[in-house]
């Protein structure tokens, strides 16, 4: 895997609607810009990308956890494929193997890792969906964080993102499954 750039950033929400948020809600995102060896041509075998997804999962979760500085309650992943690639390249990175090292690093994660993918050019944004790592029905954790890298992806690159959050949205009040009610057995509740 040839990585051109790694980007990590943290958001910390201190106030929402003039209400102080205690403790502040931290969200972190780690992204890698990597060369897409399949850009510009069709290849029926995407094994290399699938295996690379596993390695990226381990790298990005390490970066995101260090930036978060707290245990992660939510997670999500996304990829932007440059114009020379195809959506299946993003799917190969994100889905078959990327989740296992993320779950190992977080000490669990029964829920599916929400994901998004698209094909776009340099500077494109993508909303990385977030959901509770153990129970998909925890509505306070339905969220997203926007990611973009000004000079990526080039036509033969892919941007891969992993987002983590230490809490749900600020001031949640729409009901749904509460944190104290999570069973964490089936990934739903």
N, C-alpha and C positions, 0 to 999 in steps of 0.2 A: 504494500500500500504506500503510495506516494502522497504524503500530506503537504500541501503548500502552506497552510495557515491553520492555526488553532485560535479560536476566539472564545472568551469566557466573560460573562457579565452577570451582575447581581442587581436586582431591584429590591428596594425595601420600602414598603408602604407604611408611613407614619401617621397620616391623617387621611380620612375619607369623609366627605360631606361635613367638614368641620368637627368630626369626631376623632379624638386621639385613638390610635390603634396600639394597644398594649397586649402582648409584645408586638413590635412591628412585624409585619408579614414579609418574609424573605422568599424570593424566587430567584433561581439561578439557571442560567443557560450556558451550555458548552457546545461549541460547534467546530466541526472539522471541514476544511475544504480539501478535497482529494481529487486526484486525477482519475478520470473514468476511462479505463482501458478499452471499453466497448463503444466509446463515442464514435459516431460516424459509420458504424457497420453493425449488422445484425449478427448476434452470436446466440445459438440455441442453449448453450451451457453457461449458466450464470453462477456456477459453483464458487468461483473466485470472489464474486461480490457477496455471496451468502456467508462465506468464511470471513471476509473482511468485516461484515456487519458484526460478527461476534467480537472481533478485536476492537472495533470502534465502540461497541457497547461498553467494554471494559475501560477503555481510555476515557470516553466521555463521562461516564458515571464517576470516575475518580476525579476528574476536573470539576464537574458540577457539584459533587458533594463537598469538595474542599471550598468552593466558592460559597455554597449555601451556608456552611458553618453550623448546621443543625440537622437533626434527623429529617428525612424527607417523608412527607405525608402523601404528596401527589407526584405524578410523573407524566411525561409525554415525549413524543419523538416526531421528527419531521425531516424531510429531505427536499431539496430543490435540485433538479437535474438540469444541467446546461443544455442548450439547444441541440447539441450533437448526440445527446442520449435519449433514453426513453423512460417512461414511468416505471417500467418493469425493473430497471436498474435500481431505482429508489426502493421498490418493493423488496428486491433481493437483499439490499442492505438492511432494511428496517425490520423485516418480519421473521424469517425462519430462525435466526440465531441471535439477534441483537439483544433480546430480552433476558436471556439466561444470565449473562454476567451482570446486568443491571440489577436483577432480583437478588443475586448472590450478594452484591455489594450493599444492598439496602436491607438485607436480612429478611426478605419476603417480598410479597407483591402478588397476591392472588388474582387481582383484576388485570384484564388486558391493558396493555400500555396504549393509550390513545395515540393515533398517528395521523399525519397529513403528508401529502406529497404533491409536487407539481413540477412542470418543466417551465423554465423561465431563464432570463438573462441576468447579467450582472446587476447587483443592487436590488433584486427582487426581494419582496418580503414574503414571509409565510407565518401564519398563525399556528403555533405549536399547541395543540390541545392538551389540557391537563385534566386528570381525573385521579381520584383517591387510589392509592396503590393496592389497597386490600379489598375495597368494596365500591364497585362502580356506581351504586345508587346513592352515594353520599353527595347530595346535590350542592352542598356548600363548597364543594371542591371542583364543580364544573367550571372550568376557566380556560384561558389561553394566554400565551405570552408571544408577542411578535418578535420575529428574528429577521435580521438581514445583515449582510456583509456587503459593503459598498462595492468591492471589486470582485465579487463572486456570485454565482458560478460563471466561469468562462465556459465557452461552448463545449469543452472537453473535461468539465469538472462536475462534481456533485458536492453540495453543501449538506452535511448531515448534522442534525441538532438533537440534543437531549435537554429537556427542561425538568427541573425539580422544584417543588415548593414545600416550605416548612409548615404551611397551613392552607386553609381554603381562602375564598374571597373575603375581603373586609366586609364586616357588618352583614353576614348572611342572615336572611330571615324569610326564606320561601318554603321552609319545612323540609320534609324528606328525611331520609335516614340520618341519624345523628352519630357523631364519632363514638360515643359511649355504647351504641347499639350494634357496632360492627362485630360480626361473627368471623369474617375473613376466611370462610371455608370454601365458598364457591366463586369468589371474585365478584359477586353481585351484592351481597349483603354481609 
